């Protein structure tokens, strides 16, 4: 495996941080959409970085900055920038989909 492939692998992992298994029940989470997952056995709902940021932006009434979003959601600034670059989220009301 070349260095490029290796780096690509890391990048992929960083981007796709989706929770996979419920540690309590040892079964796969069901994807509910928009960054939310649910364990159908114990009913636990988990949210990935995308879901956290999306929920936060969704409930905010005005444009929010990356730093504030990071502080309030606990998601790293770099990670938020990544999601914005990927076109997954927008922190401005006008650009929101
Ligand atoms: Zn469970």
Boltz pocket constraint, residues with backbone or C-beta under 6 A from the ligand:
constraints:
  - pocket:
      binder: B
      contacts: [[A, 22], [A, 23], [A, 24], [A, 25], [A, 26], [A, 39], [A, 40], [A, 41], [A, 42], [A, 43], [A, 44]]
      max_distance: 6.0
